[in-house]
Amino acid sequence: MLVAKEKAINFESEIAYKVYNSKLNFYPFAHGQIENFLPAELINAVIDHWPSQKEFTSNKDSGSVHNTEGEGIPEDHPYNFRHQIALTDKQEIENITGENFEFWKSFTEILCSRKIINAFIALYAQNLVKRFNLKEFNDLFKKMTYVPRIHLIHDKTNYALGPHTDNEGKVIVILIYFESDLEEGKNSLGTSVYIPKSPGFSCTRGIHHKHEDFIRVFSANFQKNNAFSFCRSDKSFHGVEKVQERSVERKLLQYSLYGNLK
């Protein structure tokens, strides 16, 4: 399924509208939620064209997660219950076959459009200007370069993610929740926000810390088409609580925007 050019432009405009008009919380770091993030036709197509399990790669095999010692994770570690496809990686997206490949290629192009990237930059402009010591808002576009990286994610029951600030190259991260096997309604299975028990603690490296060293102050609702975003900083501790009640599977997307001064 290819998305026609005119329809893609409409989708981009609808998404950008949602971003520009969304609200943020600024403590302990800038973050926010947007309900019904994707247009209805697009979110339904996401569910209909979901890749098969064999087309995903595990966290362990991808080498994307390390502990506080900088080491890889063992086979039975909770992080290894997450599987992913890097949609912005030509080799990985081509693991998706048939009509599904055509859809995810079009979908990725929509999310990588300059219109949507600019909307998120504008949303977090105050934080980004301060982080990069820029003089004014327009410098975010004149003096910066940005690269989006998008991962399609499928994780299972025992998955958990310790509090971490994320890779220091990232400037903005967006999580779009697609589907879980819980009943529709609000729940705390989305990304959680943490503050460290040790006052003033920060982390430049983005390594994963122990849950017991942090206090959870917020959890996003893992609700179909809900989006949670935040601006990366040395205090942007976020993670995922381990599911305790019963077996749960989640489908979501992680959109990481990397930025550097030219």
Secondary structure, 3 states (H helix, E strand, C coil): CCCCHHHHHHHHHHHHHHHHCCCCECCCCCEEEECCCCCHHHHHHHHHCCCCHHHCEEHHHHCCCCCCCCCCCCCCCHHHHEEEEECCCHHHHCCCCHHHHHHHHHHHHHHCCHHHHHHHHHHCHHHHHHHCCCCCCCHHHHCEEEEEEEEEEEECCCCCEEEECCCCCEEEEEEEEEEECCCCCCCCCCCEEEEECCCCCCCCCCCCCCHHHEEEEEECCCCCCCEEEEECCCCCCEEECCCCCCCCCEEEEEEEEEEEEC
